[in-house]
């Protein structure tokens, strides 16, 4: 049985997802992890895509807007392909 999250915990998880979105967008724009090699950037991108996909699949979301999350996943996959 999974533990039910509070509204605050859900809001925090949504905020953390936003951090991954920002990082993915920054990697694509070339403004994040500038000293990373291309391989390291792609590995970082993959980890953050996986994080977003895992978090998005949770069943506790209600009215949160996943537009930016979906776009980051799609754009990130395009970046690493």
C-alpha contacts under 8 A as a table, 3 or more apart, distances in Angstrom:
res1	aa1	res2	aa2	distance
5	X	8	X	7.95
5	X	9	X	5.86
5	X	10	X	6.37
5	X	60	X	7.83
6	X	9	X	5.15
6	X	10	X	6.30
7	X	10	X	5.12
7	X	11	X	6.09
8	X	11	X	5.02
8	X	12	X	6.09
9	X	12	X	4.97
9	X	13	X	6.17
10	X	13	X	5.07
10	X	14	X	6.24
10	X	60	X	7.52
10	X	61	X	7.56
11	X	14	X	5.06
11	X	15	X	6.23
12	X	15	X	4.99
12	X	16	X	6.20
13	X	16	X	5.04
13	X	17	X	6.24
13	X	55	X	7.91
14	X	17	X	5.05
14	X	18	X	6.43
14	X	64	X	7.86
15	X	18	X	4.99
15	X	19	X	6.63
16	X	19	X	5.05
16	X	20	X	6.73
17	X	20	X	5.18
17	X	21	X	6.34
17	X	51	X	7.86
17	X	52	X	6.21
17	X	55	X	7.52
17	X	69	X	7.41
18	X	21	X	4.90
18	X	22	X	6.13
18	X	69	X	7.50
19	X	22	X	5.07
19	X	23	X	6.18
20	X	23	X	5.01
20	X	24	X	6.06
20	X	48	X	5.69
20	X	49	X	7.84
20	X	51	X	7.85
20	X	52	X	7.17
21	X	24	X	5.17
21	X	25	X	6.13
21	X	48	X	7.98
21	X	68	X	7.00
21	X	69	X	6.17
21	X	72	X	5.63
22	X	25	X	5.16
22	X	26	X	6.04
23	X	26	X	4.95
23	X	27	X	6.09
23	X	32	X	6.54
24	X	27	X	5.14
24	X	28	X	6.29
24	X	45	X	6.11
24	X	48	X	7.14
24	X	49	X	7.98
24	X	72	X	6.33
24	X	76	X	6.27
25	X	28	X	5.16
25	X	29	X	6.11
25	X	72	X	6.78
25	X	76	X	7.89
26	X	29	X	4.96
26	X	30	X	5.88
26	X	31	X	4.96
26	X	32	X	4.69
27	X	30	X	5.05
27	X	31	X	6.14
27	X	32	X	4.94
27	X	33	X	6.79
27	X	41	X	6.93
27	X	45	X	7.48
28	X	31	X	7.79
28	X	76	X	7.46
28	X	79	X	6.82
29	X	32	X	7.65
30	X	33	X	7.80
30	X	34	X	6.56
31	X	34	X	6.22
33	X	36	X	5.41
33	X	41	X	7.11
36	X	39	X	7.82
36	X	40	X	5.56
36	X	41	X	5.93
37	X	40	X	5.09
37	X	41	X	6.19
38	X	41	X	5.07
38	X	42	X	6.22
39	X	42	X	5.19
39	X	43	X	6.22
40	X	43	X	5.03
40	X	44	X	6.07
41	X	44	X	5.05
41	X	45	X	6.00
42	X	45	X	4.87
42	X	46	X	6.05
42	X	79	X	7.74
42	X	80	X	5.64
43	X	46	X	5.06
43	X	47	X	6.28
44	X	47	X	5.23
44	X	48	X	6.31
45	X	48	X	5.22
45	X	49	X	6.11
45	X	76	X	6.42
45	X	80	X	7.38
46	X	49	X	5.11
46	X	50	X	6.11
46	X	76	X	7.68
46	X	77	X	7.78
46	X	80	X	7.55
47	X	50	X	5.15
47	X	51	X	6.15
48	X	51	X	4.89
48	X	52	X	6.17
49	X	52	X	5.14
49	X	53	X	6.14
49	X	72	X	7.65
49	X	73	X	5.50
49	X	76	X	6.75
49	X	77	X	7.58
50	X	53	X	5.13
50	X	54	X	6.06
51	X	54	X	5.19
51	X	55	X	6.07
52	X	55	X	5.13
52	X	56	X	5.84
52	X	69	X	6.86
52	X	73	X	7.16
53	X	56	X	5.13
53	X	57	X	6.24
53	X	73	X	7.50
54	X	57	X	5.35
54	X	58	X	6.99
55	X	58	X	5.49
56	X	66	X	7.87
58	X	61	X	6.82
61	X	64	X	6.36
65	X	68	X	7.59
66	X	69	X	5.01
66	X	70	X	6.00
67	X	70	X	5.24
67	X	71	X	6.20
68	X	71	X	5.06
68	X	72	X	6.02
69	X	72	X	5.14
69	X	73	X	6.21
70	X	73	X	5.17
70	X	74	X	6.22
71	X	74	X	5.11
71	X	75	X	5.88
72	X	75	X	5.10
72	X	76	X	5.63
73	X	76	X	5.13
73	X	77	X	6.10
74	X	77	X	5.27
74	X	78	X	6.34
75	X	78	X	5.03
75	X	79	X	6.24
76	X	79	X	4.96
76	X	80	X	6.43
77	X	80	X	5.34
77	X	81	X	6.12
78	X	81	X	5.29
